[in-house]
Amino acid sequence: MRILLKWIGGIVLALLVASAALWFFLFRPPPPGTPGRIVATASGPVRGLDEQGLAVYRGIPYAAAPVGDLRWLAPQPVAAWTKPRDAFIFGRSCPQVGGPIPGLPPEPQSEDCLYLNVWSPAKAGDKPLPVIVWLHGGSNMNGSASAYPYWGHRLAQKGVVVVSPNYRLGALGFMALPELSAESGHQASGNYGMMDQIAALKWVQANIRAFGGDPANVTLMGQSAGAWDTSHLQVSPLAHGLYRRVIAMSGGNFGPPGTQQGTAFLPDAEAAGTRFAAHLKAKTLADLRAVPFRTIVDAPTGLWRATPNASDTAGIVDGYVVPAAPADGYAAGQAAPGELLIGYTSDEGVNWAPDGVRAEQFRDQLVRDYAPLGDRFAAL
């Protein structure tokens, strides 16, 4: 028996070592690069790194830091600079609880987080390359463009330019409030994270030629919450003309209004924001903007969400950024024209239940989540 246990233990250890080696091989970061060429952007010159045949630029600011009086405002232009700025390290991730991806440790965080990264083939040639703008996942509560699974080097090595932006998360990115709507000039609030994404797309249109990319051939790609956000961006007039194609992986808001998978609406979101401000004992916007970001991020999310599920963290029907529920926008032909590819990452949702999900459980979940169309959906 001891010999058998020893033999089994040896096999398990070997499998663990092999798994660790495979993980390291597939997901190891590339070695540090060497200083590369300087590229002129609309805000100022940036110097990147030469890495594995790529020109890599990390931590380029695309909007001003949304701090102080700029908290809960649309992204503002970044201050210009004249001397070359080293784009060697990632910007800090936007404030969040925990790590950017389950299993990864927390990253350095700051409200000064509106930075993006660019990976481009070092020898792009004279013909502009296709561009992918890569929106990270994380339920719009977590996530970071600097988390390794969202790096763009593997895609760039296939001949595209990859751009990955950070965007505001949680209450700092998706909380609505009547006072915020009143001061906006559009009677709308709550879609700050999405406005960040639109600002990043505008940055691409203004600057990507300098990195070898084609601004007329931009694919907007998102995973999980990033994919959900693309559904709202497709019906947002503010984003029209900023991209040509969409790839949505493991997410998308196509459910009719009123279903659990539908979208939050501004009045409900504003009411939730009012409850949240009261919880923070903030009587004015100035009071609210003075609250430390850690206090806001660590507060219970149910206080500011407009619905019990996470749908409102991916965009609110506010009449401005998102003029209508995406399902209604698609049905009315108001979505931006262009190709849309929808899919799921492998093993998506396997952690939904520790022992797996039985067919009847899955059907019950469909019926519940997509009521009143759940039975029809399950039959399909």
Secondary structure as UniProt FT lines:
FT   HELIX           2..27
FT   STRAND          34..40
FT   STRAND          45..51
FT   TURN            52..53
FT   STRAND          54..61
FT   HELIX           68..70
FT   TURN            71..72
FT   STRAND          85..86
FT   TURN            102..103
FT   STRAND          115..121
FT   STRAND          129..135
FT   TURN            139..141
FT   TURN            145..146
FT   HELIX           148..150
FT   HELIX           153..156
FT   TURN            157..159
FT   STRAND          161..165
FT   HELIX           170..174
FT   HELIX           178..184
FT   HELIX           192..207
FT   HELIX           208..211
FT   STRAND          213..223
FT   HELIX           225..234
FT   TURN            237..241
FT   STRAND          245..249
FT   TURN            257..258
FT   TURN            260..261
FT   STRAND          264..265
FT   HELIX           266..279
FT   TURN            280..281
FT   HELIX           285..290
FT   HELIX           293..298
FT   HELIX           301..303
FT   HELIX           311..314
FT   STRAND          316..317
FT   HELIX           326..331
FT   TURN            332..333
FT   STRAND          339..343
FT   TURN            346..349
FT   HELIX           350..352
FT   TURN            354..355
FT   HELIX           359..369
FT   TURN            370..372
FT   HELIX           374..379
//
